[in-house]
Structure formats: C-alpha cells, structure tokens
Amino acid sequence: MTNSIDQRKAASPQELRRNTIAGAIGVLVHWFDWAVYAYLATTISHVFFPSDNETASLLSVFAVFAVAFFVRPLGSVIFGHIGDTVGRKKTLSFVIITMAVGTLMIGLIPSHETIGIWAPILLIVARVIQGIAAGGEFGSAASFLSEYSPREKRGFGTSWIEFGSVMGFLLASIVVAGMHLTLSDEAIMAWGWRVPFLLTVPLAAVGLWIRLKIEDTPEFQTLQEEDIVPEAPLKEVFQKNSKQFFQTIGIEIFMNCTFYVVMVYLITYQETVAGIEPGVASILSAVASIVAAAMIPLAGIWSDKIGRKPVMFTAAALLIVLAFPMFLLMKQGTALAGFIATFGLAASLALILGTHSATVSELFPTRTRQSGLSMAYSIAGAFFAGTLPYLNTWLIDVTGNDMIPAYTLIVVAIIGVITLLTIPETKGSDLLHESDLAGAKRNKKEALLGE
C-alpha cells in the first residue's frame, strides 16, 4: 500500500508545483488579509472606534482582532470534518471563498461617522467570518501538502505553507508602505485604508481557480478505496489521538505566539513605543517578511536532513537568548537599530515556520489529521496568540514596562522546549499510520468471513 502511494506521488514537476501553489496560495490570501488589519490598526481605530484616548481606541481594534481567533475553533470543527470525511481539496476551496467574503466586507463597511454603532458591529461580523475561515486554512493546507510531499522532502514541501503566509505579510507591508509614501494621512483616513482589503477579491479568485484544478491526496484516496474514511474524526481525535493533540497545541503556541509578536505586533510597537515613523516601520515589516521568506524553505530542507526537533530547539534557544537584547536595541528608535532587531527576530521565527507544519502533520494518522491539526492550531491561536497584541498593549500601558513583548517571546520559547521534549522525532515517518490501516484489515477480514 505504501509503495502505491509513493508511486502516486511521483508526479511530474509541473503537477508538484501546481499542488504546492494550491496549498500555499490560500494561506497567502489569508495572511494578507490578517496583516493588513494589523498594519492599519491605528487608522482603523480612528475610523471605527473614535475616542479621545488613543490607547482605548487601539485596544478596541485589537479586541476585535482577537474576536476572530475565538471563533477559529468553530471553523476548525466545520472544515476539519469536511477535510477528513469528504477530502482535502473541497476544504481548500471553501476556505478561500469564506475568507474573501469577510475581507471584502471590511473594505466596504461605512465609517463610524457615517453609520454610528453599526460600523464596529459590522466589523465584528466580518472578523467572525474571517475567523471561521482561518479555522480551516492551516489544517487543510498542512494535511494537503504533507500528504503530497515525498517523505524525504516533506519538511521542504510543507515549508511553503508558511512561505505563503510570510509572502502575504510582505505583500501587505508593501501595499501599506506604498500608501504611506503616496497618499496623505487625510486620504488614507478617508478612503485609502479600504484599498488593501478590496485587493483580496482578485487574489482569492486566482487562488480558487488553482485549487479547483487539483486532485485529492494519495493518502486520503487510499482511505476512500479501502472504505475506512472516518465518520466522526473529531471524536476520534479525542478518543485515540489526545496525546498528539496536546503536543500540537504546545508546538502551535510556540509558533503562533512568536509569529504574532514578530509579524503582527512589532509594527505597532515600533510606531507607538520605539518612536519609529510609520513609513519606516512598514519597511521594517517588509524586511521581516523578506528575511523569513528566504529562510523558511532552507529551514524545511535542514529539518529533512537533521530532523525536526534540532531545528525547533535551535529556534527556541535563539529566542531565549536574543529576545531581550533585540527589543532593547529597537527602543533606540533608529532605522538601523530597528533593522538589526527585526532581522534577528525574523530569522529565529523562520526556523520555526519552516519546520512546525511537517512536525505536527507527522504526529497524526491520516484519518484524523485535518481535524486534529485544525482544532489544535485554532485553540493555540484563539487562547494564546490572538490575544497577544491586546495583552502586550495593555500590559505596557498598565505596568509602564515596554519590554513586555521580549518576556512574551522567552516564555513561549520555554513552552516550545518543554513540548519538544515530549514528542518523538518524526522525520521520514509514514503518514499512513498503523491505526489508519487497521480498519482496512478489519474490513477485509469481515469480507472473507462473509464469503
């Protein structure tokens, strides 16, 4: 059975490229949408939450940002079930459509000045739609790419998921930086902030077109052929894969929290705490994205050679050692200091991004992979990462200690180390586990007895 799967994966280079793009492009669209919201947080706070207290307005924006994370588990249940029972391909298409609808809605909502309280209410509705879509994106993309990648190159293959996410951030930072360079503050406040959200429509259309042309994965096709597709995959996760589920939560706390501090919150910190000009801060965000994008595939290749755990341990050690001095350097407020700090933090993050998808995908059997990954990823995002921009802003305001984000990174790195100590090395493992095939053997035995 394994040989037949490997033969199916021996696709042409063109097919492999198409499958890789199909898995990564939805992630790009998703994180472009997410990043634009974060990068325009200050502007959005004035449009939807006008207040004399700038911190209160900003906290309102980040609170709405966090709302989308709390509905992620709902999206993970919906799309995880579809992926494990109907197929990875369908969820890839459904997710990108749902995300585009929510983002387009944000771009079209009138301001608080125009429709009053309905403006923030509609913003929350749009973020809820985005959150439901986000609950299914990672699980479907990670399952799809891990199952399509040759086992000896699975780290490299799945690394393109996070390459797509970082490219989404890069595209967002370029668009936002371009706005600051070409438009006045008044124009951005009046209408310019809507343009990045409206750009989602053509991006999503291209992504959907690509995803409709792919086939389902060899592993899932095997489940269909052997008549062992699960009826209740999420229930099975908690009954048979609870250990892998909690291990994945630990890894995803490590990844997500680091990601949101470096890629989402950092631009706000640079503007409001370090005193860096918004245009320069946007350029530094682009630097973070470029550094991470360049290193992510290399981290995936490295994990294919030496293992997943050594790469992840290296990332954790770098964060524990570098987080405090990098934020201390950033507080100097110069472009050079900001560049060095951003580069160091982004490089550490890239090691995690290039490795975590393969690591957690290899923990789960095929029967429950998408449900397990989707739910664990969503819980990590909802209860830890999604609240970080709000929590860091609030803690800095309350304590007066502007090194809070550095302490955050050190804590999540320690969580990463503790989790990694509990998991086996999964490099090169078979994605069809023994528990997947047990049902097929049982079906064949029952068929023989029937004869």
DOMI-931874 format. One record per residue (C-alpha): residue number from 0; chain; x, y, z. Coordinates in steps of 0.001 Angstrom, whole numbers, plus 524288, in hexadecimal, padded with zeros to 5 digits. Example, Ala and Ser with C-alpha at 12.3 -4.5 7.8 and 13.67 -1.06 7.14 Angstrom:
2
<r 0,A,<8300C,7EE6C,81E78>>
<r 1,A,<83566,7FBDC,81BE4>>
This chain:
451
<r 0,A,<80000,80000,80000>>
<r 1,A,<80B08,8095F,8034B>>
<r 2,A,<811A8,8069A,7F64F>>
<r 3,A,<80544,809DC,7EED6>>
<r 4,A,<80453,816C3,7F61E>>
<r 5,A,<81279,819F7,7F311>>
<r 6,A,<80FC5,81708,7E4BD>>
<r 7,A,<80431,82053,7E4D2>>
<r 8,A,<80CE1,82AE1,7EA74>>
<r 9,A,<816AC,82920,7DF5E>>
<r 10,A,<80FA7,833D8,7D7FC>>
<r 11,A,<81592,83C8A,7CDB0>>
<r 12,A,<81CD4,848C1,7D22C>>
<r 13,A,<811A5,850CA,7CC99>>
<r 14,A,<80793,84971,7D4CC>>
<r 15,A,<80FCC,84ABB,7E108>>
<r 16,A,<8113B,85958,7DEDB>>
<r 17,A,<8029E,85AD7,7DCCD>>
<r 18,A,<7FFA1,85339,7E940>>
<r 19,A,<80963,85B38,7F0F9>>
<r 20,A,<803B5,86807,7EBFF>>
<r 21,A,<7F5F7,86313,7EED6>>
<r 22,A,<7F9A6,8602D,7FCE2>>
<r 23,A,<800DD,86CF5,7FF14>>
<r 24,A,<7F8CA,8771C,7F7DC>>
<r 25,A,<7ED17,87698,800F3>>
<r 26,A,<7F637,87898,80C5F>>
<r 27,A,<7FBDF,88468,80548>>
<r 28,A,<7EE50,88A41,80379>>
<r 29,A,<7EAA5,88756,8118B>>
<r 30,A,<7F6A7,88DD6,81757>>
<r 31,A,<7F632,89942,80DF3>>
<r 32,A,<7E8A2,89C27,8135F>>
<r 33,A,<7ECFC,89A0F,82159>>
<r 34,A,<7F942,8A257,81FEA>>
<r 35,A,<7F25C,8ADC7,8197B>>
<r 36,A,<7E93E,8AE9C,82532>>
<r 37,A,<7F4B9,8AE77,82E9B>>
<r 38,A,<7FD04,8B811,826CF>>
<r 39,A,<7F1B4,8C1AC,825CD>>
<r 40,A,<7EDC2,8C00B,83407>>
<r 41,A,<7F02C,8CE43,8375B>>
<r 42,A,<7E841,8D31B,82BAF>>
<r 43,A,<7DD43,8C954,82DF4>>
<r 44,A,<7DC6D,8CD99,83C2E>>
<r 45,A,<7D90A,8DB6C,837CD>>
<r 46,A,<7CF75,8D6F5,82D38>>
<r 47,A,<7C7AD,8CD46,83579>>
<r 48,A,<7CAC4,8D0E6,843A2>>
<r 49,A,<7CCA0,8DFB2,84483>>
<r 50,A,<7D0E3,8E3B8,85212>>
<r 51,A,<7D8B8,8EE27,8590D>>
<r 52,A,<7E0C7,8E340,85F25>>
<r 53,A,<7E9B4,8DD97,854A4>>
<r 54,A,<7ED1E,8D1A9,85CCF>>
<r 55,A,<7DEB3,8CE87,85EE6>>
<r 56,A,<7DC19,8CF53,8503F>>
<r 57,A,<7E7B6,8C6AA,84D38>>
<r 58,A,<7E37E,8BCD2,85787>>
<r 59,A,<7D606,8BC55,85121>>
<r 60,A,<7DC2F,8B906,84401>>
<r 61,A,<7E47F,8AE43,849E6>>
<r 62,A,<7D8AE,8A920,85161>>
<r 63,A,<7D18C,8A782,8446B>>
<r 64,A,<7DE07,8A16C,83F1D>>
<r 65,A,<7DD51,8976D,84A19>>
<r 66,A,<7CECA,89494,847B5>>
<r 67,A,<7D22F,88DFE,83ADB>>
<r 68,A,<7DAFB,884AB,8423B>>
<r 69,A,<7D077,88071,84BAE>>
<r 70,A,<7C7D9,87B92,8408B>>
<r 71,A,<7D319,8743A,83A3D>>
<r 72,A,<7CFDE,867A4,84190>>
<r 73,A,<7C24C,867FB,83B57>>
<r 74,A,<7C88F,868FC,82DED>>
<r 75,A,<7D1F1,85E07,8314B>>
<r 76,A,<7C6A8,85506,834D9>>
<r 77,A,<7BF6C,8581A,8283C>>
<r 78,A,<7CAC2,85772,81EC5>>
<r 79,A,<7D213,84CD0,82615>>
<r 80,A,<7C647,843EA,8250B>>
<r 81,A,<7C4B2,846E3,8168A>>
<r 82,A,<7D320,8446E,813FF>>
<r 83,A,<7D3B3,8375A,81B17>>
<r 84,A,<7C6CA,83232,815D7>>
<r 85,A,<7C561,83835,8083A>>
<r 86,A,<7D33A,83C13,8048B>>
<r 87,A,<7DDE7,84640,805B1>>
<r 88,A,<7DAEB,84C60,7F876>>
<r 89,A,<7CD2D,85103,7FBF9>>
<r 90,A,<7D173,857BB,80872>>
<r 91,A,<7DC52,85ED7,80155>>
<r 92,A,<7D20F,864C8,7F84F>>
<r 93,A,<7C7B8,867B1,802B0>>
<r 94,A,<7D183,86E48,80BB3>>
<r 95,A,<7D6BF,877FC,801C1>>
<r 96,A,<7C8FE,87C22,7FDB6>>
<r 97,A,<7C4DE,87E52,80BD2>>
<r 98,A,<7D105,88636,80EF5>>
<r 99,A,<7CF24,88EDF,80305>>
<r 100,A,<7C107,891DE,806C7>>
<r 101,A,<7C4EA,89664,81469>>
<r 102,A,<7D010,89ED4,80F96>>
<r 103,A,<7C82B,8A517,804AE>>
<r 104,A,<7BDE4,8A87F,80EC9>>
<r 105,A,<7C7F2,8AFE7,816FD>>
<r 106,A,<7CBDC,8B7D8,80B14>>
<r 107,A,<7BDD5,8BBEF,80898>>
<r 108,A,<7B904,8BF43,8166A>>
<r 109,A,<7B5C1,8CDC8,81825>>
<r 110,A,<7BCD1,8D50B,82301>>
<r 111,A,<7B7DF,8D7B6,830D1>>
<r 112,A,<7B5A5,8E5C6,82CC3>>
<r 113,A,<7AC35,8E111,82213>>
<r 114,A,<7A44A,8D62E,82890>>
<r 115,A,<7A7E3,8D740,836E0>>
<r 116,A,<7A7F9,8CAFE,83F47>>
<r 117,A,<7A4DA,8C264,83390>>
<r 118,A,<7B2AC,8C485,82E77>>
<r 119,A,<7B9B8,8BD18,8396F>>
<r 120,A,<7AEBC,8B2FC,839D1>>
<r 121,A,<7B073,8AFF7,82B5A>>
<r 122,A,<7BF2B,8AFC5,82D43>>
<r 123,A,<7BD77,8A545,83799>>
<r 124,A,<7B499,89D5A,82E82>>
<r 125,A,<7BED7,89E17,823B8>>
<r 126,A,<7C98E,899DC,82D07>>
<r 127,A,<7C13E,88E66,83190>>
<r 128,A,<7BFE8,889DC,8236D>>
<r 129,A,<7CE93,88B28,821B9>>
<r 130,A,<7D0DA,883A5,82E53>>
<r 131,A,<7C858,87840,82A0C>>
<r 132,A,<7CFF2,87769,81D51>>
<r 133,A,<7DCED,87856,82471>>
<r 134,A,<7D8E3,86CDC,82CEB>>
<r 135,A,<7D999,86406,8210A>>
<r 136,A,<7E4DF,869AD,81927>>
<r 137,A,<7F0C6,86448,82027>>
<r 138,A,<7EB5C,85699,82275>>
<r 139,A,<7E728,854D2,81456>>
<r 140,A,<7F3A5,85A98,80E9E>>
<r 141,A,<7FCA7,8530D,817CC>>
<r 142,A,<7F58D,84639,81587>>
<r 143,A,<7F57B,84845,806D7>>
<r 144,A,<803CE,84BF7,80550>>
<r 145,A,<8091B,84220,80F11>>
<r 146,A,<801A9,83728,80854>>
<r 147,A,<8060C,83B66,7FAC9>>
<r 148,A,<81464,83D79,7FE38>>
<r 149,A,<81E31,8325C,7FCC3>>
<r 150,A,<821D1,82DC6,80A5E>>
<r 151,A,<8303B,83146,808A9>>
<r 152,A,<82C5A,83F3D,804ED>>
<r 153,A,<82072,84119,80D88>>
<r 154,A,<82685,84BDB,815AD>>
<r 155,A,<829D2,85368,8095F>>
<r 156,A,<81C6C,850AC,80368>>
<r 157,A,<81492,8553E,80F25>>
<r 158,A,<81D66,860FB,8115C>>
<r 159,A,<81690,86795,805E4>>
<r 160,A,<80A80,8691D,80E69>>
<r 161,A,<81185,872EB,816E2>>
<r 162,A,<818B4,87880,80B33>>
<r 163,A,<80B18,87BE1,80652>>
<r 164,A,<8075E,881E1,81361>>
<r 165,A,<8138C,88A5A,813CE>>
<r 166,A,<811B5,88E6E,805B0>>
<r 167,A,<80406,8929B,80996>>
<r 168,A,<80A1F,89B27,8140D>>
<r 169,A,<81448,8A031,80A7D>>
<r 170,A,<809F2,8A3B9,8008B>>
<r 171,A,<8020D,8AA7B,80B2F>>
<r 172,A,<80DC0,8B221,81026>>
<r 173,A,<81140,8B665,8024C>>
<r 174,A,<80358,8BAFD,7FFD2>>
<r 175,A,<8029A,8C239,80CD5>>
<r 176,A,<81020,8C831,80B1F>>
<r 177,A,<80C45,8CC86,7FD72>>
<r 178,A,<80020,8D2FB,802EF>>
<r 179,A,<807FB,8DA87,80D02>>
<r 180,A,<811AA,8DEE4,8029F>>
<r 181,A,<807C6,8E310,7F859>>
<r 182,A,<7FBB3,8E77B,7FFCF>>
<r 183,A,<7F9AC,8F1E7,80A10>>
<r 184,A,<7F529,8EE1A,817A6>>
<r 185,A,<7E805,8F43D,81480>>
<r 186,A,<7E65F,8EC14,80825>>
<r 187,A,<7EA02,8DF89,80F2D>>
<r 188,A,<7E042,8E291,819F0>>
<r 189,A,<7D579,8E623,81047>>
<r 190,A,<7D66D,8DAE5,80681>>
<r 191,A,<7E444,8D5C4,80494>>
<r 192,A,<7E39A,8CBE4,80FA2>>
<r 193,A,<7D8E0,8C485,80839>>
<r 194,A,<7E133,8C185,7FC3B>>
<r 195,A,<7E945,8B63A,8020D>>
<r 196,A,<7DCE9,8AF4C,8069D>>
<r 197,A,<7D6B1,8B08C,7F92C>>
<r 198,A,<7E2D5,8AA9E,7F2E6>>
<r 199,A,<7DEED,89DB7,7F924>>
<r 200,A,<7D4BC,89B1A,7EE9A>>
<r 201,A,<7DE37,898FB,7E334>>
<r 202,A,<7E7EF,891E7,7EC00>>
<r 203,A,<7DD7E,8887D,7F0C7>>
<r 204,A,<7D844,88665,7E301>>
<r 205,A,<7E5B1,881FA,7DE5F>>
<r 206,A,<7E743,87925,7EA41>>
<r 207,A,<7D9F6,872DF,7E83E>>
<r 208,A,<7DCAF,87075,7D9D7>>
<r 209,A,<7E95B,86953,7DD3F>>
<r 210,A,<7E332,86164,7E83C>>
<r 211,A,<7D812,85CB5,7DF98>>
<r 212,A,<7E1FB,85655,7D66F>>
<r 213,A,<7E889,84D56,7E051>>
<r 214,A,<7E582,83F53,7E457>>
<r 215,A,<7E440,83A1E,7F20E>>
<r 216,A,<7F016,83488,7F904>>
<r 217,A,<7F4F2,8267D,7F763>>
<r 218,A,<7F2F7,82392,805D7>>
<r 219,A,<7E4E3,82831,805E1>>
<r 220,A,<7E21A,820D5,7F939>>
<r 221,A,<7E730,8149A,7FFF6>>
<r 222,A,<7DD83,81688,80B1D>>
<r 223,A,<7D2A1,817AB,8010B>>
<r 224,A,<7D6F9,80BB4,7F984>>
<r 225,A,<7D810,80374,805D7>>
<r 226,A,<7CAFE,808A4,80ACD>>
<r 227,A,<7D0F5,80D84,81785>>
<r 228,A,<7CDA8,81C0A,816DF>>
<r 229,A,<7C9D5,81FE8,824DF>>
<r 230,A,<7BBD0,823B5,827FE>>
<r 231,A,<7BF19,82C20,833E5>>
<r 232,A,<7CD6B,8303A,832C9>>
<r 233,A,<7CD25,83A6B,83D99>>
<r 234,A,<7C799,8309F,84740>>
<r 235,A,<7D241,82736,84304>>
<r 236,A,<7DC9D,8318F,845A8>>
<r 237,A,<7D8DC,83256,853F7>>
<r 238,A,<7D6E9,823AE,85557>>
<r 239,A,<7E362,81F01,84EBD>>
<r 240,A,<7EC63,82A83,84BFA>>
<r 241,A,<7EB1E,83332,857FE>>
<r 242,A,<7F9BB,832BC,85ABC>>
<r 243,A,<7FD00,83753,84CFF>>
<r 244,A,<7F266,8419E,84E34>>
<r 245,A,<7F841,847F2,85A54>>
<r 246,A,<80608,846D4,854E1>>
<r 247,A,<80175,84E27,848DA>>
<r 248,A,<7FB63,858BB,8514F>>
<r 249,A,<80893,85A85,857F5>>
<r 250,A,<80FE9,85B90,84B11>>
<r 251,A,<805BA,864DE,8458C>>
<r 252,A,<80627,86D9E,85199>>
<r 253,A,<814C4,86E89,84F5D>>
<r 254,A,<8130E,871AC,840EA>>
<r 255,A,<806E0,87A36,84162>>
<r 256,A,<80AF6,882D7,84CAE>>
<r 257,A,<81859,88543,846C6>>
<r 258,A,<81203,887EA,839A4>>
<r 259,A,<8086B,891CF,83F0A>>
<r 260,A,<8127D,8993C,846D0>>
<r 261,A,<81C31,89A0D,83B7F>>
<r 262,A,<81324,89B13,82FB9>>
<r 263,A,<806FE,8A1AC,83539>>
<r 264,A,<809CA,8A94B,8419E>>
<r 265,A,<81791,8ADDC,83E89>>
<r 266,A,<81360,8B8BF,8353D>>
<r 267,A,<80A48,8BE73,83FA5>>
<r 268,A,<81517,8BD77,849D3>>
<r 269,A,<81EB5,8C44B,840E3>>
<r 270,A,<81542,8CF7C,83E67>>
<r 271,A,<80F86,8D16F,84C04>>
<r 272,A,<81ACD,8CD7C,85501>>
<r 273,A,<8278F,8CE9F,84D60>>
<r 274,A,<82334,8DB1A,8468D>>
<r 275,A,<8265F,8D65C,838DB>>
<r 276,A,<81F34,8DD4D,82DCC>>
<r 277,A,<8139E,8D58D,82818>>
<r 278,A,<819C0,8D50B,81A8C>>
<r 279,A,<82699,8CFE8,82009>>
<r 280,A,<81F6D,8C62C,828A8>>
<r 281,A,<81847,8C106,81CB2>>
<r 282,A,<8254E,8BF57,815B4>>
<r 283,A,<82AA6,8B800,82186>>
<r 284,A,<81EC9,8AF07,820EC>>
<r 285,A,<8224C,8AC6E,812C3>>
<r 286,A,<83028,8A941,8173D>>
<r 287,A,<82AD1,89F75,82113>>
<r 288,A,<822BA,89903,81674>>
<r 289,A,<82E0D,89872,80CBD>>
<r 290,A,<8376A,89297,816BA>>
<r 291,A,<82D78,8887F,81B04>>
<r 292,A,<82968,88522,80D16>>
<r 293,A,<83787,882CE,8091E>>
<r 294,A,<83A6B,87A21,814CB>>
<r 295,A,<82DE4,87221,81609>>
<r 296,A,<83085,86885,80AD8>>
<r 297,A,<83E9B,86736,80F8E>>
<r 298,A,<839A6,863BD,81D22>>
<r 299,A,<830BD,85986,816EC>>
<r 300,A,<83C3E,853A2,80F84>>
<r 301,A,<8446A,853CF,81BE1>>
<r 302,A,<839C4,84C8A,8233D>>
<r 303,A,<83975,84237,8186D>>
<r 304,A,<84804,84002,81A60>>
<r 305,A,<849F8,84088,8291F>>
<r 306,A,<83C2A,83F29,82E83>>
<r 307,A,<830FA,847E5,832D4>>
<r 308,A,<8349E,848E8,8411E>>
<r 309,A,<84295,84E35,83FC6>>
<r 310,A,<83DC7,8596E,83744>>
<r 311,A,<832C0,85CC9,840B4>>
<r 312,A,<83BCC,85C07,84C87>>
<r 313,A,<84525,86564,845BB>>
<r 314,A,<83A25,86F2A,84384>>
<r 315,A,<835F3,86E6C,851C2>>
<r 316,A,<843DF,87086,8568E>>
<r 317,A,<84597,87C62,84DBD>>
<r 318,A,<83924,882B0,852C4>>
<r 319,A,<83CAF,8806A,860FB>>
<r 320,A,<84A00,886A7,85EC8>>
<r 321,A,<84698,89173,85502>>
<r 322,A,<838E8,8963C,85855>>
<r 323,A,<83CA0,89FBC,8632F>>
<r 324,A,<84885,8A5E8,85C96>>
<r 325,A,<8413C,8A72F,84F90>>
<r 326,A,<83601,8AED8,8559B>>
<r 327,A,<83FA1,8B6E4,85D97>>
<r 328,A,<846B6,8BA43,850F9>>
<r 329,A,<83A00,8BD7F,84A12>>
<r 330,A,<83691,8C78E,8546F>>
<r 331,A,<84191,8D03D,84F71>>
<r 332,A,<837D0,8D449,84512>>
<r 333,A,<84159,8D4DA,839A4>>
<r 334,A,<83F2E,8CE19,82CA0>>
<r 335,A,<84BF7,8C679,82E08>>
<r 336,A,<84894,8C189,83BAC>>
<r 337,A,<83B17,8BDD5,836E9>>
<r 338,A,<840E2,8B690,82B50>>
<r 339,A,<84A72,8AE9A,83383>>
<r 340,A,<84020,8AB09,83D94>>
<r 341,A,<835FE,8A7AA,8334C>>
<r 342,A,<83FD7,89F50,82BE3>>
<r 343,A,<843A9,8978A,8380B>>
<r 344,A,<835B4,894F9,83C52>>
<r 345,A,<8312D,8917E,82E8D>>
<r 346,A,<83C5E,887DA,82CA9>>
<r 347,A,<838F2,880CD,8394B>>
<r 348,A,<82AAC,8804E,83550>>
<r 349,A,<82E1A,87ABF,827DF>>
<r 350,A,<8341B,86E9C,82E09>>
<r 351,A,<82722,86BAA,834AE>>
<r 352,A,<81EF0,86ED0,828C0>>
<r 353,A,<826D5,86607,81FDB>>
<r 354,A,<82576,85A45,828C8>>
<r 355,A,<818FF,85A59,830D9>>
<r 356,A,<80F6E,8565D,82600>>
<r 357,A,<816A9,849BC,822EE>>
<r 358,A,<818AF,846E6,83163>>
<r 359,A,<80A64,84790,8354B>>
<r 360,A,<8056A,84143,828AD>>
<r 361,A,<80DE4,8355D,82B3E>>
<r 362,A,<80876,833BE,838FD>>
<r 363,A,<7FA96,83090,83477>>
<r 364,A,<7F553,82509,82CBD>>
<r 365,A,<7EEEE,82837,81FB3>>
<r 366,A,<7E12E,82539,824C9>>
<r 367,A,<7E163,830A6,82E52>>
<r 368,A,<7EC6A,83925,82948>>
<r 369,A,<7E480,844B9,82478>>
<r 370,A,<7DB38,84515,83010>>
<r 371,A,<7E63F,843AA,839DF>>
<r 372,A,<7EEE7,84DD4,83388>>
<r 373,A,<7E3C9,85775,8315B>>
<r 374,A,<7DE8F,856CA,83F37>>
<r 375,A,<7EBE4,8572D,845F2>>
<r 376,A,<7F081,8626C,83D6D>>
<r 377,A,<7E3E5,869EF,83FE9>>
<r 378,A,<7E45D,86823,84E97>>
<r 379,A,<7F27F,86CC1,84EF8>>
<r 380,A,<7EEC6,878A5,846F3>>
<r 381,A,<7E222,87BB2,84E12>>
<r 382,A,<7E6AD,87ADE,85C1D>>
<r 383,A,<7F4D9,87EF1,85AD6>>
<r 384,A,<7F978,8856B,84E36>>
<r 385,A,<7ED34,88D0A,84ABD>>
<r 386,A,<7ED15,8944A,8579D>>
<r 387,A,<7FB88,897DB,85755>>
<r 388,A,<7FA93,8A517,8505A>>
<r 389,A,<7EFE3,8A925,859E8>>
<r 390,A,<7F6EB,8A374,865AE>>
<r 391,A,<80416,8A981,86262>>
<r 392,A,<7FDED,8B6D6,86002>>
<r 393,A,<7F640,8B61A,86CB3>>
<r 394,A,<801A6,8B138,874FB>>
<r 395,A,<80AD7,8BBB4,86FE4>>
<r 396,A,<8009E,8C60D,8730C>>
<r 397,A,<7FDCD,8C0AB,880B4>>
<r 398,A,<80BB2,8BD52,884FE>>
<r 399,A,<8133B,8C787,87D79>>
<r 400,A,<81CCC,8BCA8,879B4>>
<r 401,A,<81ECC,8BD12,86B09>>
<r 402,A,<826E8,8B077,86B0E>>
<r 403,A,<81AAD,8A823,86CE1>>
<r 404,A,<81B38,8A27C,85EE5>>
<r 405,A,<82907,89D6A,86169>>
<r 406,A,<82476,8963A,86D8A>>
<r 407,A,<81936,890A1,8658E>>
<r 408,A,<82296,88AB5,85BA8>>
<r 409,A,<82B0B,884C4,8664E>>
<r 410,A,<81F41,87E53,86CBD>>
<r 411,A,<819FD,87869,8601B>>
<r 412,A,<82799,8738F,85C8E>>
<r 413,A,<82819,86C46,8697E>>
<r 414,A,<81AB4,8666F,86676>>
<r 415,A,<82052,86208,85968>>
<r 416,A,<82BDC,85B68,85FEB>>
<r 417,A,<82335,85437,869B6>>
<r 418,A,<81A32,84F76,85ED4>>
<r 419,A,<8255E,84AFC,8561C>>
<r 420,A,<82AA1,842AB,86131>>
<r 421,A,<81DFA,83AB9,860FB>>
<r 422,A,<81D2B,83791,85272>>
<r 423,A,<824BA,82DA7,84A51>>
<r 424,A,<82CE5,8314E,83E90>>
<r 425,A,<82380,83000,8331E>>
<r 426,A,<82C84,832A0,8277E>>
<r 427,A,<829ED,828EC,81C7C>>
<r 428,A,<81E88,8223E,82332>>
<r 429,A,<81332,81C06,81BD0>>
<r 430,A,<806F3,8248C,81BC3>>
<r 431,A,<7FE20,818AB,81AEB>>
<r 432,A,<7FF2F,813B3,828C9>>
<r 433,A,<7FC27,8060C,82D73>>
<r 434,A,<7EF6C,80B29,83335>>
<r 435,A,<7EB5D,80FC7,825A3>>
<r 436,A,<7ED35,80254,81FC3>>
<r 437,A,<7E6F2,7FADF,82AF3>>
<r 438,A,<7D982,7FDD7,82598>>
<r 439,A,<7DD44,7F8FD,81810>>
<r 440,A,<7E245,7EC26,81DAA>>
<r 441,A,<7D5C9,7EAA9,8257D>>
<r 442,A,<7CD6B,7ED21,81977>>
<r 443,A,<7D4F1,7E2E5,811AA>>
<r 444,A,<7D3B8,7D8FA,81C9E>>
<r 445,A,<7C50F,7DB38,81D8D>>
<r 446,A,<7C3D8,7D9C6,80ED7>>
<r 447,A,<7CB29,7CCCB,80F2B>>
<r 448,A,<7C2A8,7C7DD,81A42>>
<r 449,A,<7B6A6,7CBCB,81288>>
<r 450,A,<7BAFD,7C389,80733>>
